[in-house]
């Protein structure tokens, strides 16, 4: 499993927009439970190395984690 850092740029009712710290690329991510994300928070994404599937999002400020449902 790989861990990558992102910054939260926007929060919406059913998803958040995050920006990669390493590349600057942005993604919209939906997940199955609340993690208390706010703009400016740092989140860690756990990615399955074998399938490149995004599995879990962790809000570093709150410590809350959730399973990722969709990435676009």
Backbone bond lengths (Angstrom), bond angles and torsions (degrees), N, CA, C in turn:
res aa  C-N    CA-C-N  psi(-1)  N-CA   C-N-CA  omega(-1)  CA-C   N-CA-C  phi
1 X - - - 1.453 - - 1.532 109.51 -
2 X 1.311 114.53 137.21 1.469 121.13 176.94 1.526 108.70 -104.47
3 X 1.323 116.04 151.20 1.467 122.30 177.33 1.520 107.75 -121.77
4 X 1.344 116.35 127.69 1.465 120.99 -179.88 1.525 109.61 -128.28
5 X 1.341 115.79 144.16 1.460 121.96 -177.35 1.528 111.09 -97.61
6 X 1.340 115.07 140.01 1.460 122.70 179.12 1.519 108.66 -138.33
7 X 1.319 115.62 156.67 1.459 121.91 174.97 1.527 108.35 -109.80
8 X 1.326 117.23 136.30 1.455 121.44 178.31 1.529 108.53 -77.45
9 X 1.339 116.22 124.64 1.464 119.88 179.50 1.522 112.70 -103.96
10 X 1.337 117.96 -31.62 1.471 122.59 178.22 1.510 109.80 -148.33
11 X 1.320 115.59 148.89 1.463 120.57 173.03 1.516 107.92 -120.87
12 X 1.324 115.39 139.27 1.457 122.50 179.55 1.524 106.91 -125.84
13 X 1.323 117.45 178.08 1.458 119.79 -177.05 1.524 112.77 -66.89
14 X 1.336 117.86 -34.78 1.467 118.98 -175.58 1.529 114.09 -119.59
15 X 1.337 117.87 0.40 1.464 120.03 179.45 1.526 110.04 -161.46
16 X 1.326 116.23 172.17 1.461 121.61 174.46 1.525 108.72 -126.62
17 X 1.315 115.78 157.52 1.460 121.88 171.64 1.521 106.90 -105.16
18 X 1.337 115.14 130.24 1.461 120.35 -179.34 1.524 109.38 -125.24
19 X 1.339 115.65 155.41 1.457 122.53 -179.30 1.520 108.71 -123.85
20 X 1.334 116.37 129.41 1.456 120.94 -179.78 1.521 110.57 -65.01
21 X 1.329 116.58 131.81 1.456 121.50 176.65 1.528 109.44 -67.33
22 X 1.325 117.72 -35.97 1.465 122.49 -176.21 1.523 113.68 -78.29
23 X 1.355 117.46 -41.62 1.462 119.85 -171.46 1.523 114.77 -113.81
24 X 1.329 118.11 -19.59 1.458 121.57 -177.13 1.518 113.91 83.35
25 X 1.338 118.03 -3.11 1.463 121.89 179.22 1.522 109.69 -71.12
26 X 1.355 116.73 142.96 1.461 120.46 -179.48 1.528 111.20 -106.28
27 X 1.328 114.46 152.61 1.463 122.65 -178.93 1.518 109.13 -141.31
28 X 1.326 116.43 146.70 1.459 122.41 169.12 1.520 106.58 -98.98
29 X 1.336 116.49 129.53 1.458 121.40 -175.18 1.529 109.63 -129.49
30 X 1.334 116.22 128.89 1.467 119.86 171.58 1.530 108.08 -111.52
31 X 1.317 115.32 150.21 1.467 120.77 -175.83 1.507 108.83 -147.19
32 X 1.351 116.42 167.60 1.468 120.00 -166.63 1.522 117.33 -91.09
33 X 1.311 120.22 -7.21 1.465 120.16 177.20 1.524 109.61 -149.41
34 X 1.307 116.19 163.39 1.469 121.33 -175.31 1.524 111.40 -70.80
35 X 1.343 115.36 137.40 1.469 120.53 174.54 1.530 111.05 -121.77
36 X 1.327 116.61 4.91 1.461 120.99 177.03 1.512 113.95 67.99
37 X 1.325 117.65 31.09 1.468 121.34 -176.58 1.522 111.62 -69.42
38 X 1.340 114.80 138.40 1.461 122.97 174.80 1.512 107.70 -132.21
39 X 1.336 116.21 154.83 1.460 119.74 176.63 1.525 109.73 -54.42
40 X 1.329 115.35 134.57 1.463 120.90 -178.97 1.511 114.47 96.88
41 X 1.342 118.07 -17.25 1.466 121.03 177.91 1.523 110.32 -65.69
42 X 1.306 115.50 151.89 1.461 121.55 170.70 1.516 107.92 -98.92
43 X 1.337 115.47 131.56 1.460 120.62 175.98 1.525 108.67 -121.58
44 X 1.315 115.10 149.18 1.454 121.74 174.88 1.520 107.88 -108.11
45 X 1.326 116.00 134.26 1.453 121.77 175.96 1.525 108.08 -108.29
46 X 1.327 116.48 128.89 1.463 121.10 175.22 1.524 106.88 -97.45
47 X 1.339 115.13 125.07 1.464 122.29 -174.49 1.520 109.14 -119.25
48 X 1.330 116.58 132.55 1.465 122.71 176.37 1.526 108.13 -72.08
49 X 1.333 117.37 115.76 1.464 122.19 -177.76 1.525 112.83 -60.44
50 X 1.310 117.78 -37.11 1.458 120.34 -173.88 1.528 112.72 -73.87
51 X 1.330 118.11 -31.86 1.469 120.50 -177.79 1.527 112.71 -113.75
52 X 1.325 117.74 -6.86 1.466 124.07 -175.94 1.528 111.80 60.68
53 X 1.349 116.68 22.54 1.465 121.97 179.83 1.530 110.44 -86.80
54 X 1.326 115.38 133.09 1.455 120.68 175.93 1.524 108.20 -76.17
55 X 1.326 117.35 122.82 1.462 122.39 -172.59 1.533 113.77 -103.17
56 X 1.329 116.98 -52.13 1.465 121.93 -169.75 1.520 110.35 -136.21
57 X 1.340 115.38 143.33 1.461 121.70 173.07 1.528 107.89 -116.14
58 X 1.333 116.64 135.12 1.464 122.46 -179.48 1.523 108.27 -125.64
59 X 1.322 116.55 125.37 1.460 120.99 174.65 1.530 106.72 -84.20
60 X 1.319 117.02 116.51 1.469 120.89 -176.71 1.526 112.42 -69.14
61 X 1.322 118.06 -26.24 1.469 120.70 179.46 1.518 111.59 -73.13
62 X 1.344 116.95 -44.02 1.468 120.40 -175.77 1.524 113.41 -95.76
63 X 1.339 116.43 -22.05 1.450 120.51 -175.22 1.516 114.08 81.83
64 X 1.346 117.05 -0.66 1.466 121.48 -179.32 1.524 111.02 -79.10
65 X 1.340 115.77 145.90 1.464 121.70 -179.11 1.519 110.14 -131.27
66 X 1.342 115.84 156.19 1.454 121.21 178.73 1.530 109.63 -150.35
67 X 1.327 115.58 155.19 1.451 121.76 174.34 1.532 109.09 -76.93
68 X 1.325 116.57 134.81 1.466 121.83 -179.66 1.528 109.22 -82.06
69 X 1.341 116.15 132.93 1.459 122.61 179.00 1.526 112.77 -97.71
70 X 1.345 116.95 -39.04 1.462 120.86 -173.98 1.512 110.55 -152.75
71 X 1.334 116.11 143.80 1.459 123.26 175.47 1.516 107.50 -132.47
72 X 1.314 117.00 131.00 1.470 119.62 175.49 1.515 109.80 -140.56
